[in-house]
Amino acid sequence: MKIKETKAFLRDQLDWVETQDEIYAQMESRLYEMKEIAELCSQSFIFDYERRELQERMDELKTEVIALEKQLHVVVH
């Protein structure tokens, strides 16, 4: 492999790693929010409407985490 090809390959690999890192950071953020919601629900008295709202938010976060996780499994050639 020539030096230019090697540099281009390594840049592509670095871009891929940075993208993966960003996806993991987004997942981590959503998972921490889910943890906070779970702790809030377990440690406090909350009204039914609040519980429903929190459950809806939890469902949204779960969907987002699943979508992000799927992005990690994209095959790179």
Secondary structure, 3 states (H helix, E strand, C coil): CCHHHHHHHHHHHHHHHHHHHHHHHHHHHHHHHHHHHHHHHHHCCCCHHHHHHHHHHHHHHHHHHHHHHHHHCCCCC
